[in-house]
């Protein structure tokens, strides 16, 4: 909750600095990088209620409304996972007030560390599929750097194979269904 309040204060401060802009000038550059920090909020049934993640999405804009890119980053679930997958954005620019966007990404996540369990030996750590979709708003600001906020949904799966006293090897699959809150910068 403290992180969310700090992010909200940061967003408000940056928004107040952006309001002294006289006129919004649309982006002329076709390449942009969306870099964001997010909280993935889930239920208490999982081992972690809140998960932090960093997402970096370089995009190439085709036309006025469509952008394609590649989603990467790090999410700290039970283990750190590195997602990689294609991303598509539909951008709806407003005349003087910034832009709304909706994006979707799917792909596969790779583990950056091995699962460590106190009660069992882990033989193999595997990543899994991920999918996410967000609705966001890009605030108009001077220069090449713009602030954005996004709300959405993120799905992530992973698994690991552990030694079991009856089955010898047992694969445990973990799935996360999370509400996602992101704040970030659109660079270039």
Buried (B, 14 or more C-beta within 10 A) or exposed (E): EEEEEEBEEEBEEBBEEBEEBEEBEEBEEEEBBBBBBBBBBBEEEBEBEBBBBBBBBBBEBEEEEEBEBBBBBBBBBBBBBBBBBEBBBEBEBEEEEBBBBBBBBBBBBBBBEEBEEEEBEBBEBBBBBBBBBBEBBBBBBEEEEBBBBBEBBBBBBBBBBBEEEEEEEBEBEBEBEBEBBBBBBBBE
